[in-house]
Amino acid sequence: FITDAGTPKVDHIAAHPDVSVSLTNVETQTYVTLAGRADVLDDRAKMKEIWDVATHVYYPDGPDDPTLRLVRVAVER
């Protein structure tokens, strides 16, 4: 997930890396919940790989914006 480095979630992940992630597809009524450990990365190549139009709406300066980070979750269950 792409996020801004200045958001409280970045500090929260550093202090409490155990997280839950929920995903929903309302069209198919599919719901998934994952649990794992999160960390925050500054990986420009991966940001460019996953960048899309929807992300650009929130972060108009693009994947080279120095304030952006990735949240990676290592799924445990």
C-alpha positions, 0 to 999 in steps of 0.5 A: 500500500502506498501512503504518506510518510507523515501519517500517524499510521507510519509511527503506529506501525513502528510501535505496533507492527501486528495488523489486520487488513480487510479487502472487499469486492462489493460487486462479487460480495467477496470479503477477505481479512488478513493478519500479519506484520507490517513494515514501512519501506522506501522502495521507489521501484516497487511504487512505480510498479504498483502505481495506477490512476487511482493512486495518482488521484491521492498523490498527484506528484507521482511515485517519485514524491519523496514523502511517499512510502510503502506499507508491506504486510507479511501475511501470517494468517 
